[in-house]
Amino acid sequence: MSAGKFIAGFIVGGVVGAVIGVLLAPQSGEETREKIGQGAKDAYEKAQGAVKEIQAKADDVVGEMQKKGEEIIAKIQDLINKKESEQQ
């Protein structure tokens, strides 16, 4: 399972649990709406943080892959140059 799917499931589960808890709590409709709104805002902020964290990790992975790719290209170029010099 990918990290993105896990985080999305975690966030959705948290929101659903919070909404159910608020709806079942004995309070006025106005208080309930306020709590639901605050819960949605909190979930949105957490989702933004998770997205930023995933993006940072993805950027790190892409950077590493580019570095490895450049190293491989340099090695291949060295092998090509070596073969060409042997043939002459």
matplotlib code that plots the C-alpha trace (Angstrom):
import matplotlib.pyplot as plt

x = [0.0, 1.4, 2.0, -0.4, -3.3, -2.5, -2.4, -5.6, -7.3, -6.0, -7.3, -10.7, -11.1, -10.2, -12.7, -15.5, -14.8, -14.8, -18.1, -19.8, -18.5, -19.8, -23.2, -23.7, -22.7, -25.5, -25.3, -27.2, -27.2, -25.2, -22.4, -22.5, -22.1, -19.3, -17.5, -18.0, -16.6, -13.6, -13.0, -13.1, -10.6, -8.3, -8.6, -7.8, -4.7, -3.5, -4.0, -2.0, 0.8, 0.8, 0.8, 3.8, 5.7, 5.0, 6.1, 9.3, 10.0, 9.2, 11.5, 14.3, 13.7, 13.7, 16.9, 18.6, 17.4, 18.7, 22.1, 22.2, 21.2, 24.0, 26.5, 25.3, 25.5, 29.0, 30.1, 28.5, 30.2, 33.6, 33.0, 32.2, 35.3, 37.4, 36.1, 36.6, 40.2, 40.9, 39.6, 41.9]
y = [0.0, 3.4, 6.1, 8.5, 6.0, 5.4, 9.1, 9.7, 6.8, 8.1, 11.6, 10.4, 8.1, 10.8, 13.2, 10.6, 9.7, 13.3, 14.0, 11.0, 12.0, 15.5, 14.4, 12.1, 14.6, 16.2, 19.9, 22.6, 22.6, 25.8, 24.3, 21.1, 23.1, 25.1, 21.9, 20.3, 23.4, 23.5, 19.8, 20.3, 23.2, 21.0, 18.1, 20.4, 21.8, 18.3, 17.2, 20.2, 19.2, 15.7, 16.8, 19.0, 16.2, 13.7, 16.3, 16.9, 13.2, 12.8, 15.7, 14.0, 10.7, 12.5, 14.3, 11.0, 9.3, 12.2, 11.9, 8.2, 8.6, 11.1, 8.7, 5.9, 8.1, 9.2, 5.5, 4.5, 7.5, 6.4, 2.8, 4.1, 6.4, 3.5, 1.2, 3.8, 4.4, 0.6, 0.3, 3.0]
z = [0.0, -0.9, 1.6, -0.1, 0.2, 3.8, 4.7, 2.7, 4.5, 7.9, 7.3, 6.0, 8.9, 11.4, 9.8, 9.8, 13.4, 14.5, 12.7, 14.2, 17.7, 17.3, 15.9, 18.8, 21.5, 23.5, 22.4, 20.5, 16.7, 16.6, 18.7, 16.6, 13.3, 14.9, 15.9, 12.5, 10.8, 13.1, 12.5, 8.8, 9.1, 11.2, 8.8, 5.9, 7.7, 8.5, 4.9, 3.7, 6.1, 4.8, 1.2, 1.9, 3.6, 0.8, -1.8, 0.1, 0.2, -3.4, -4.3, -2.3, -4.2, -7.6, -6.7, -5.7, -8.9, -11.0, -9.3, -9.8, -13.5, -14.0, -12.5, -14.7, -17.8, -16.9, -16.5, -19.8, -21.5, -20.0, -21.3, -24.7, -24.8, -23.6, -26.3, -29.0, -27.9, -27.9, -31.5, -32.8]

ax = plt.figure().add_subplot(projection="3d")
ax.plot(x, y, z, "-o")
ax.set_aspect("equal")
plt.show()
